[in-house]
Amino acid sequence: MAAVRALLVAAGLLPVVGIGPSGPGVQTLYRSTGAPITSFAQDGQLVAWFSAGAGKCNAVHMLSLHGVEVTLPKPGTNSVTCRWTIGTAPVDLAVADRTGSALWTLHEQASVDLDYVVGADVQEPRERRFSRLAHTHAGAGLWLGGVSGDGTTLVYSLATVAYANQLACLSGGSCSRKIVGGGVHRIVGRSNPLIPGTSAALQVSASAGRIAYIRAAGVASTGRPVANAHLPIEVRDAVTGALVAEVEPDGLPLAVALSPHRLAVLARSKGRLHVSWYDAASGRRLGSLAVPPRATPQLAASDRVVVYRVGRLITGIDLVSGRAHRLVKAAATPIGLSLEGTRLAWAENVRGTGRIRALSLSPP
């Protein structure tokens, strides 16, 4: 139990540098003994990563910043995680520091695409299988949107696709598809209730007891659920589902990041990308900045900074001045770029060896 208690106690501070290109270099929080890292997440004083087994069990590793490490799930014959073949599809990972819990996904590409949503925590490390999502290559079925965690909140999102008229499709007629359901589910012990009021969801972000998510509005020709520029992004209470705010995106939303008081959205409008930020309680737009067209559809946010990347280059936007600053160029493609308070962290694999890297930021 000592390791469990240590994981749930705040500790460890990194040197602070200003937003911008100056300051000391990046710190290495962890270096593996050879196994590459597949995914990364952090929350509070916990960092976590998923590593493929390479002959051993696949596992999620949770590390407190004062050096105590726990491995999940507990090995056993009923662990789907242990022997899962990790393919080219990424493993999504989220952690919640106040409960010492982790949630991750396992993807299988076959005649029917399959995603398991599984989890465990340091006090009850046995694997729990929360959902099994499957869809055909034509799109019909359940699609995983994403996972997110913060404090005591762990959530995953999904959208359900069905044929508008399956009988007509089977008869040689139209095979058009539509969104028929979905939402954001919250992990509560061994259960996974749907958060009231949520609808079909793509990417989701959790912070301070709330969630924000991109709503699925339609179905692409590939069968994949897609967003719509005219459908608002919702911020809801993670427990009651009460609507906190709605945000009208400045274009087609590609990524969201929620912090206690800010919501950041990456959107495409007229062929250009920009990051906009809003008051998370009212939905009021506070600012916007154009970003390079090759920016990855992924954001990390605090109340003072939004971070995005283009390839290996990581850039921060100061939400007070509205100016962008180059932060660092990673040695390899960043995995799970994340911002927790002033700590920017990510994973990277260099010559087959994984490591966790971090840089601390302070407001100007």
Buried (B, 14 or more C-beta within 10 A) or exposed (E): EEBBEBBBEEEEEBEEBEBBEEBEEBBEBBEBEEBBBBBBBBBBBBBBBBBBBEEEBBBBBBBBBEEBBBBBBBBEEEBBBBEBEBEEBBBBBBBBBBBBBBBBBBBBEEEEBBBBBBBBBBEBBEBBBBBEBBBEEEBBBBBBBBBBBBBBBBBBBBBBBBBEBEEEBEEEEEBEBEBEBBBBBBBEEEEBEBBEBBBBBBBBBBBBBBBBBBBBBBBEEEBBBBBBBEBBBBBBBBBEBEEBBBBBBBBBBBBBBBBBBBBBBBBBBEEEBBBBBBBBBEBEBBBBBEBBEEBBEBBBBBBBBBBBBBEEBBBBBBBBEEEBBEBBEBBBBBBBBBBBBBBBBBBBBEEEBBBBBBBBBEBE
